[in-house]
Amino acid sequence: MEIKCVSSKIVDIDSLIPNPKNPNKHPKEQIKLLPKIIKHQGQRLPIIVSKRSGFVVSGHGRLEAIKSL
């Protein structure tokens, strides 16, 4: 797989740590639908991780959905 962004890399999904201070909460129904959408359309948006803290900055819902796949 070719990555076209110099600051991107592929990592093991289990190494991603959700930010414990994430203010966004995802309803269970949304997390149930996301895997179906990702399976059909593919993963279109990256999960963004802070280089400083190592926590997920954006993509907490997608991360939960992908783990369920």
QUIFENFEN-V741697 format. One record per residue. N is the residue number from 1. RES is the residue in one letter. OMEGA is omega in radians with two decimals (NA if undefined). Layout:
# QUIFENFEN-V741697
n = [N	N]
res = [RES	RES]
omega = [OMEGA	OMEGA]
This chain:
# QUIFENFEN-V741697
n = [1	2	3	4	5	6	7	8	9	10	11	12	13	14	15	16	17	18	19	20	21	22	23	24	25	26	27	28	29	30	31	32	33	34	35	36	37	38	39	40	41	42	43	44	45	46	47	48	49	50	51	52	53	54	55	56	57	58	59	60	61	62	63	64	65	66	67	68	69]
res = [M	E	I	K	C	V	S	S	K	I	V	D	I	D	S	L	I	P	N	P	K	N	P	N	K	H	P	K	E	Q	I	K	L	L	P	K	I	I	K	H	Q	G	Q	R	L	P	I	I	V	S	K	R	S	G	F	V	V	S	G	H	G	R	L	E	A	I	K	S	L]
omega = [3.13	3.08	-3.05	3.13	-3.04	-3.12	-3.14	3.01	3.12	3.14	3.08	-3.08	-3.13	3.12	-3.13	-3.08	3.10	3.12	-3.12	-3.14	3.13	-3.11	-3.09	3.10	-3.11	3.10	3.14	3.13	3.12	-3.13	3.07	-3.11	-3.07	3.13	3.12	3.13	-3.13	3.12	-3.11	-3.04	-3.04	3.12	-3.01	-3.14	3.14	2.94	-3.03	-3.10	3.11	3.07	-3.14	-3.04	-3.06	3.14	3.03	3.12	-3.12	3.09	-3.13	3.13	3.11	3.13	3.10	-3.11	-3.13	3.11	-3.14	3.10	NA]
